[in-house]
Amino acid sequence: MIQVNEETRGDWRIVTVAGRADGEAADALEAALRSAVEANARVVADFSGLTYISSASLRSVLQAARAAQTRGSEFAICGLNQFVKEVFETTGLHRLLRIYGELPC
């Protein structure tokens, strides 16, 4: 189960995600990220509170990134803990997505 909060800081829309992004949470994660991407030119997903991410939730992140690319928006991820960072690296998504250590705004 995940908790999602949003706030605007500067020209960035920050989507903060905490908890376990498992298969059951994938649709909610994708909906939150895509909604932010559709309404904002710059979106960052803050995963500093994420303890787990499943392959289904990785797909949700990738779909949001593709939606941003189609719109010409900027999409980034930040705050990955070691476990989640290793998942992104193992899958190769770290090469496709913009990932920051901290919030870019």
C-alpha positions as CSV (number, residue, x, y, z in Angstrom):
1,M,0.0,0.0,0.0
2,I,1.2,3.5,-0.9
3,Q,0.5,7.0,0.4
4,V,0.6,9.7,-2.2
5,N,0.9,13.5,-1.5
6,E,1.4,16.3,-3.9
7,E,2.7,19.8,-3.6
8,T,4.1,22.5,-5.8
9,R,7.5,24.0,-5.2
10,G,8.7,26.6,-7.6
11,D,7.8,25.3,-11.1
12,W,8.0,21.6,-10.0
13,R,5.0,19.5,-9.1
14,I,6.3,17.1,-6.4
15,V,4.5,13.7,-6.1
16,T,5.7,12.1,-2.8
17,V,5.2,8.4,-2.6
18,A,5.6,6.4,0.6
19,G,5.1,2.8,1.6
20,R,5.1,-0.4,-0.6
21,A,4.5,0.1,-4.3
22,D,3.5,-3.5,-4.9
23,G,1.3,-4.9,-7.7
24,E,-1.9,-3.8,-5.9
25,A,-0.7,-0.2,-5.7
26,A,0.5,0.0,-9.3
27,D,-2.7,1.4,-10.8
28,A,-2.9,4.1,-8.1
29,L,0.7,5.0,-8.6
30,E,0.3,5.3,-12.3
31,A,-2.9,7.4,-11.9
32,A,-1.2,9.8,-9.5
33,L,1.9,10.3,-11.7
34,R,0.0,10.6,-15.0
35,S,-2.4,13.1,-13.5
36,A,0.5,15.2,-12.3
37,V,2.2,14.9,-15.7
38,E,-0.9,15.9,-17.6
39,A,-1.4,19.1,-15.5
40,N,2.2,20.2,-15.0
41,A,5.3,20.9,-17.2
42,R,7.8,19.7,-14.6
43,V,7.0,16.7,-12.3
44,V,9.3,14.9,-9.8
45,A,8.4,11.7,-8.0
46,D,9.9,11.7,-4.6
47,F,10.4,8.1,-3.6
48,S,12.4,8.8,-0.4
49,G,9.6,7.1,1.6
50,L,9.2,4.1,-0.7
51,T,10.3,0.8,0.9
52,Y,9.6,-1.5,-2.0
53,I,8.7,-1.3,-5.7
54,S,7.3,-4.2,-7.8
55,S,7.7,-4.7,-11.5
56,A,4.1,-3.6,-12.0
57,S,4.9,-0.3,-10.2
58,L,8.1,0.1,-12.3
59,R,5.9,-0.1,-15.4
60,S,3.6,2.6,-13.9
61,V,6.6,4.9,-13.5
62,L,7.7,4.2,-17.0
63,Q,4.2,4.9,-18.4
64,A,4.2,8.2,-16.6
65,A,7.6,9.1,-18.0
66,R,6.4,8.2,-21.5
67,A,3.4,10.4,-21.0
68,A,5.6,13.3,-20.0
69,Q,7.8,12.7,-23.0
70,T,4.8,12.7,-25.3
71,R,3.6,16.0,-23.7
72,G,7.1,17.6,-23.8
73,S,7.1,17.7,-20.0
74,E,10.0,17.1,-17.7
75,F,9.7,14.0,-15.5
76,A,12.2,13.0,-12.8
77,I,12.6,10.7,-9.8
78,C,14.5,11.4,-6.6
79,G,15.2,10.1,-3.2
80,L,15.8,6.4,-3.9
81,N,16.8,4.3,-1.0
82,Q,19.5,1.6,-1.7
83,F,17.0,-1.2,-2.3
84,V,14.8,0.8,-4.7
85,K,17.9,2.2,-6.4
86,E,19.2,-1.3,-7.0
87,V,15.9,-2.3,-8.6
88,F,16.1,0.6,-11.0
89,E,19.7,-0.2,-11.8
90,T,19.0,-4.0,-12.2
91,T,16.2,-3.3,-14.7
92,G,18.2,-0.7,-16.6
93,L,15.6,2.0,-15.9
94,H,18.2,4.3,-14.4
95,R,19.5,4.8,-18.0
96,L,16.0,5.8,-19.3
97,L,14.8,8.0,-16.5
98,R,16.2,11.2,-15.0
99,I,17.1,10.3,-11.4
100,Y,18.3,12.7,-8.8
101,G,19.6,12.1,-5.3
102,E,17.6,14.9,-3.8
103,L,14.6,17.0,-5.0
104,P,15.7,19.2,-7.9
105,C,13.7,22.1,-6.7
